[in-house]
Amino acid sequence: MQLVFSPTSPFVRKVRVCAIEHGLEAKLTLAPVGDLAPGTIRNLNPLAKVPALILDDGSVLYDSPVICEYIDALGGGGQFPKAGPQRWNALRRQALGDGLCDAALRQVMENRRPEGDRHLDENEHQAKAVTAALDVMAAEASSLATETLTIGEIAMACALGYLDLRFAHQDWRAGRPSLAAWYQIVAQRPSLLATRP
């Protein structure tokens, strides 16, 4: 299988963490999106986003929730709990982590625009979304796993790592000691250390 990736994407990191946690990373060949011919990513994923997973039969899966669930199935399950409250909680937490990443990425892209072309109201809107997501994560920190991670904890850890990468000048840990303590533990897992951008 080929994983089309960008080294700083938190969504790609989430896929790689899932694979490492299942002992499947050796089955993934990493294909940097920058090495592809122009337009190739859109042929793989009509949204022209990474990650995209090219399966051995040539078919393509895209977007991290789908790819992660596929990898979890290959690995025997566990990251996506079976039907019931635990599954919905894990999926909700994945949506929270992914949503935080979306909001942070939009801020990054907005800040790359020429100064006169930036939309300050959009930047502020996304910053509020990041703060709100962090506050929910902090409120749930005492119930987050540190040993057997679900897709929810994986997505949240990748989101916090992305904040450290792109917003190191802002201290998301301030006022959130329980979330900071949880992240300090999970950030030392081999899967998260190996995928740190």
N, C-alpha and C positions, 0 to 999 in steps of 0.2 A: 504494500500500500504506500502511496505517496501522499504526504501531507504538504500542501502548498501553504507557505507560511511567511510571516513577517516576524523578525526576531523580537520586536517590542510589543506585539499585539497581545493583550491580556486574554483574548479569546483563543488564540493559538496556544498560549501558555496553559489555559484550562484543559485543552485537548491533550497536550503533552503530559500534564500532571496526571490526568486520568489513565493514560497509557502506562506511565511509569508505575503508578500505584497498582496496576494489574500485571506488571511485569511484561508488558507488550511493546515497550518502546523500540526494541530491536526490530519489530515488524514494520515500523514506520521509516520510510525514506523521506528525509526532509528536502523539500524543493523550494528554495527561496523565490518568492513572487517576483523579485527584481531580476531573476535570471531567465524568466519566461519571455517569450517573444511578445511584443506589444499586442494587446488585445486578448491574449490567451486566457487571462483570468476570467474575462467575461464569458468566454466559451465554456469555462468550467463552472462558473457560478454567474448567472445572469445579473446578480447584484454587484459583481466585480469586487467582492470582499474575500478576505481570508478569515478563517481557514476554509480550505476545500480539501476533501479527502478523495483521492482517486483510488478506487478499489481495484483488486487484481483483475476483475472482469472488464475494467474500463469505465464502469459507471462511477458517478461522482456524488458524494454527499456533501452538503454544505450547511453551514452555520454550526456554531459550536454546540448548541444543545443536541442537535441531531447526531453529530459526530461523536460526542461524548457518550450518548446513550448507545450508539453502535459499538463503541469500544468497550463499554461496560458489559454489553451482551457477549462480546467475544471473550471477555475476561471472566465470565461466570457470574456477573451481577454483583450487587452490593452498593454501588454508588447511587443507583436509582432504586430506592426501596419499592417493594411491591405495593399494589393498590392499598389505599388506606391513608390515615392521617399522616404517617411518617413520609409517605411519598409526596403528598401535597405540600408538606412543610419543606421538604428538600427542594422541590420544584419552585416554590415561592422564594426560597433563599437564593436559588440560582438566578431567578428573575431579578432579585434585588441586587445581587452582585453584578450581573450583566448590565442592569440599568444604570448602576453607578459608573461602570466603565463607559457606557454610551455617553452619559452626561459629561464625564471627564474628557473623553475623546473629542466631544463637540467643543469644549472649552479650548483644548489644544489646537484644534483646527481654526477656531475663531481667532485665537491669539497669533496665528501664523499669517493672517490677512494683514495687508498694509494698515497702519494705524488709523488712517482716515476712513477705512472701509469696514472697520470692526463694528459689530452690533453689541453695544454694551448691555442692552437689556437682555439679549439672548445669553450672553456670558453670565449675567447675574442669575437668570432663570436656571441655567445648568448648574451653577455653583450652589444654589438652594437645593436642587435635587441631590447633589452629592452630599451636602450636609444632612439632609433629611434621611438619606439612605444610611449614612454613618450612624446617625442617632438610633435608627431601628436596629442596626447591627449591634450597637453597644448595649441596647436594652436586652438583646437576646444572647449576649456573649456568654453568660453563665451556662447556657444550654448547648453551646456549640461543642462538637466533638473535637478531640485532639488525636485520637487513635485511628479509628475506622471512619474515614471521612465520607460523607455523602457528596453528591454533586453540589449541594447547597454550600457546604463549607469550602469546597474546592473553588467555586465561583467567587465566594466572598474573599478568600485568601488571595486569589489572583487580582481581584479588584483593589484590595489594600496594597498589594505590591505595585500595581500600576500607579496608584497615588504616590507611592514612594519614588517611583521613577520619574513621573512627569510633574509632580507638585511637591517636591522635597522641601521647597521653601515655605510650604504651609504645613502646619503640624496637626494632622488629623487625629493624633493620639491625645492631644490636649483635651482634658475633660472627659476622656473615654478610657480610663485606666483598665477596665475589665476587657475591653476589646483589644487594647494594646497588649495586654498580658496574653490573651488567647493567640493573637497573631505572632507574638514572639516565640511561642511554642511551635505552632504549625509551620512557621517560616523556616524552621530547622529540619523539617522533613526532607529526606533525600530528593523527593519529587519536586519540591519547591526550590531547593537549592540548585538542582541541576537545570532548572528552567528559568532561573533568574536572569532577566535581560541585562 
